[in-house]
Amino acid sequence: MADFLEDLTRRALAREPIPRDAALRVLAGGDELLDVVAAGFRVRREFFGRRVKLNTIINLKSGMCPEDCGYCSQRLGSEADVLKYSWVAPDEAASIADRAVRAGAKRVCLVASGRGPGERDITRVERTIDAIKADQPDVEVCVCLGLLSDGQADRLLAAGAHAYSHNLNTSEARYRDICSTHTFADRVDTVERAAAAGLSPCSGAIFGMGESDEDVLDLAFALRDLDPDSVPVNFLIPFAGTPLQGRWELTPERCLRILAVFRFVFPDVEVRLAGGREIHLRSLQPLALHLANSIFLGDYLTSEGQPGADDRQMIADAGFTIEGLDEQTLPDARHDLVVVRRRGAGTDLPANA
């Protein structure tokens, strides 16, 4: 076991892709959990130290979504008793953001339910970003509005957005089991549009929906191919009134093993502990900080989270510190890994084949 985890850690520290069979072994549970977490922590500490980045969600428009994502309490046909309202005014959003930043949040995530934004919606978000930046000019603003169409990512970037978030959620092979109103490819397209426009790509997953170990890895490697800067890891909140209301299959150990795999697959990427952590990790939340370097602070889209004061105390008690607005989250880009081709076609040297 020691040799296996040592080799896995070495690969991750060198930013080398980890073998699929190794990732499967981490999930399978044969190796002691604390040994796996300790190995993952070596990687986390190398690239992110003991810093924890705090993020907060502002749900700008809640409920009444025309999409049928089975995990979502805002879905078409949902009977979940959640808040439903139209667009929050920019000044109200700015006030919520200001309070969160003063509580330690470095990123504000603006989310709105729906398939994707119309032009009026983009205008509303532009005004909201202006209002937030007027009070907190240094805060990162991430936007999550669903599927993007031509030119919308460019407008968000010009308005001052730092990132765009759009999760892949589950593996491509089982995506139709979760949603029928759009495809896995639609989601990939939106992440690529955001990145092409210059927005920092944020894309992650939801676990606890009946996926196998193979599904977990299919999704992790599909996300890796998109080269995101941040990867939120959600654990299903099984709302009553949704198709997945009966899914309570996650254990704290399962959650930690998934987080460990994501740390090994994404050694130098922001891995964010997201929705469902309180429900499924429970008393082992502090242990998850040894793998994830980022968490959501406060409430989620339609469910309440752990009080912010408790989060900050948990971070301090576990020996971590909150990352400041002026601190760099991601390590420097490894331009030394990019080698310009000087052989093969168009040269006098043989190709590397």
Secondary structure, DSSP 8 states (H G I E B T S, - for coil): -HHHHHHHHHHHHTT----HHHHHHHHHT-S-HHHHHHHHHHHHHHHHTTEEEEEEEEEEEBS--S---TT-TTSTT-------B----HHHHHHHHHHHHHTT-SEEEEEE-SSS--HHHHHHHHHHHHHHHHH-TTSEEEEE-SS--TTHHHHHHHHT--EEE---BS-GGGHHHH-SSS-HHHHHHHHHHHHHHT-EEE--EEE-SS--HHHHHHHHHHHHHH--SEEEEEE----TTSTTTT-----HHHHHHHHHHHHHHSTTSEEEE-TTHHHHTGGGHHHHTTT-SEEE-S--SSS----HHHHHHHHHHTT-EE--TTS--S----GGG-----SSTTSSS----
